[in-house]
């Protein structure tokens, strides 16, 4: 990783065509929606937020797993990027389970809803924090600018396909 990449990584400022910039953009929207779930008080409001969050979260997670995480798990020089890739996939699975459980409890009493929504939010927040620190550093160290641009193109293409499929379903 060159000096510019080190500074960008430290400040979390990435070129628009770097895969990390695309991921950060999604992360911001996902975090906002997860917080809205915690604050939701009506069944209709809860349902509306889940209907916005689920497709975005699912498309983001699957596209990231198929592009970024898959690339990290193929790095042979060190175990750190492989662990980061596998860890991210496991965390995505846990978020999927928590979201499905929450979606099944739209009419839950307020206290139960809030507890479940907070757990989902905390899982999402922890995953994003780890990813934007450890995993992004691995991506910056292991992949060239051109490779990160290719990952961005692959991620965005896959994400858009998955979002289109969720609208059609």
C-alpha positions in Angstrom: 0.0 0.0 0.0 1.5 3.3 -1.0 1.4 6.5 1.2 -1.7 7.9 -0.4 -3.6 4.7 0.2 -2.4 4.6 3.8 -3.7 8.1 4.4 -7.0 7.4 2.6 -7.4 4.2 4.7 -6.6 6.1 7.9 -9.1 8.9 7.1 -11.6 6.6 5.5 -11.6 8.7 2.3 -11.6 6.6 -0.9 -11.7 7.4 -4.6 -15.2 7.1 -5.9 -14.3 4.1 -8.0 -12.7 2.2 -5.1 -14.9 -0.6 -3.8 -14.5 0.7 -0.3 -16.4 3.9 -1.3 -19.3 2.0 -2.5 -19.4 -0.1 0.6 -19.3 2.9 2.9 -22.2 4.5 1.0 -24.3 1.4 1.6 -23.2 1.1 5.2 -24.5 4.6 5.9 -27.9 3.8 4.5 -28.1 0.4 6.3 -27.1 1.9 9.7 -29.7 4.6 9.3 -32.4 2.1 8.6 -31.3 -0.2 11.4 -31.5 2.7 13.8 -35.0 3.6 12.5 -36.0 0.0 13.4 -35.0 0.6 17.0 -37.1 3.7 17.1 -40.1 2.3 15.2 -43.3 2.2 17.3 -46.1 1.0 15.0 -46.5 -2.3 13.1 -46.9 -0.3 9.9 -43.8 1.7 10.5 -41.8 -1.4 11.4 -43.0 -3.2 8.3 -42.2 -0.2 6.0 -38.6 0.1 7.4 -38.0 -3.7 7.0 -39.3 -3.5 3.4 -36.7 -0.9 2.7 -33.8 -2.5 4.7 -34.1 -6.1 3.7 -33.5 -5.7 -0.1 -30.6 -3.2 0.4 -29.0 -5.3 3.2 -29.4 -8.6 1.3 -28.1 -7.2 -2.0 -25.2 -5.5 -0.3 -24.2 -8.6 1.7 -24.5 -11.1 -1.2 -22.6 -8.9 -3.6 -19.9 -8.2 -1.0 -19.5 -11.9 -0.3 -19.3 -12.8 -4.0 -16.8 -10.1 -4.8 -14.8 -8.6 -1.9 -14.9 -11.5 0.5 -14.3 -14.1 -2.2 -11.2 -12.1 -3.4 -9.9 -11.9 0.2 -10.3 -15.6 0.8 -8.0 -16.3 -2.2 -5.1 -14.2 -0.9 -2.3 -16.7 -0.1 0.4 -14.4 1.3 -1.1 -14.2 4.8 -4.0 -15.6 6.8 -5.3 -12.2 7.8 -7.2 -11.4 4.6 -8.7 -14.9 4.4 -9.9 -14.6 8.0 -11.4 -11.2 7.3 -13.3 -12.6 4.3 -14.6 -15.6 6.2 -15.5 -13.5 9.3 -17.5 -11.0 7.2 -19.5 -13.8 5.6 -20.3 -15.3 9.1 -21.3 -11.9 10.4 -23.6 -11.4 7.4 -25.3 -14.7 8.2 -25.9 -13.6 11.8 -27.4 -10.3 10.6 -29.7 -12.3 8.1 -30.9 -14.4 11.0 -31.6 -11.4 13.3 -33.4 -9.5 10.5 -35.6 -12.6 9.7 -36.4 -12.9 13.4 -37.3 -9.3 13.6 -39.5 -9.4 10.5 -41.4 -12.2 12.0 -42.2 -10.1 15.1 -43.7 -7.0 13.5 -46.5 -7.0 16.0 -44.3 -7.8 19.1 -44.8 -5.7 22.2 -42.7 -2.6 22.3 -40.1 -3.9 24.7 -39.5 -7.1 22.8 -39.3 -5.3 19.5 -36.8 -2.7 20.9 -34.6 -5.4 22.3 -34.6 -7.4 19.1 -34.0 -4.3 17.0 -31.2 -3.1 19.2 -29.5 -6.5 18.8 -29.8 -6.2 15.0 -28.5 -2.7 15.1 -25.5 -3.7 17.3 -24.6 -6.6 15.0 -24.8 -4.3 11.9 -22.8 -1.5 13.7 -20.1 -3.9 14.9 -19.8 -5.5 11.6 -19.5 -2.2 9.8 -16.9 -0.9 12.3 -14.8 -4.0 12.0 -15.1 -4.0 8.2 -14.3 -0.3 7.7 -11.2 -0.7 9.9 -9.7 -4.2 9.5 -11.2 -5.4 6.3 -10.8 -2.2 4.4 -7.1 -2.1 5.5 -6.7 -5.6 4.1 -8.3 -4.6 0.8 -6.0 -1.6 0.6 -2.9 -3.6 1.3 -3.7 -6.7 -0.9 -5.3 -5.1 -4.0 -4.0 -2.5 -6.4 -6.0 0.5 -7.4 -7.0 -1.3 -10.6 -8.1 -4.4 -8.7 -10.1 -2.3 -6.3 -11.8 -0.6 -9.2 -12.6 -4.0 -10.8 -14.0 -5.2 -7.4 -16.1 -2.0 -7.3 -17.5 -2.7 -10.8 -18.2 -6.3 -10.0 -19.8 -5.4 -6.6 -22.0 -2.7 -8.1 -23.1 -5.0 -11.0 -24.0 -7.8 -8.7 -25.7 -5.5 -6.2 -27.9 -4.0 -8.9 -28.8 -7.4 -10.2 -29.8 -8.5 -6.7 -31.8 -5.3 -6.1 -33.6 -5.7 -9.4 -34.5 -9.3 -8.5 -35.9 -8.2 -5.1 -38.1 -5.7 -6.8 -39.4 -8.3 -9.3 -40.1 -10.8 -6.5 
